[in-house]
Amino acid sequence: QLQLVESGGGLVQPGGSLRLSCAASELIRDWYDIGWFRQAPGREREGVSCLSSSLGTTDDNDSVKGRFSISVDNANNMVYLQMNSLKPEDTAVYYCALDVNRGAPRECLLRPEIYDYWGQGTQVTVSS
């Protein structure tokens, strides 16, 4: 059973940066799409950034474009989310997830319902 463990969350001031990490228990295959999601209290889980391993392309929620960046280190089974220019509205629990896609290569999707494996989440709080 593949496991994901996030780390790197914390308290940061508005305008600051954080890098979230997600350690996978096994090799990140070409047929895994990778996503970062977040959920704030009282709100639904939403997609933040994703990466298509088969195509090497990424997609970002409009609210984080130009500020957040997803990346993967295949050699170490690690996924990262670099978050810059953080805003109070970015406060949420952040989750990494993998979507097993053994079909034709496709763009990743920011739809949490299609992802198969999830980490336990890490809290990010942006406040002065």
Order of alpha helices (4+ residues) and beta strands (2+ residues): beta-beta-beta-beta-beta-beta-beta-beta-beta-beta-beta
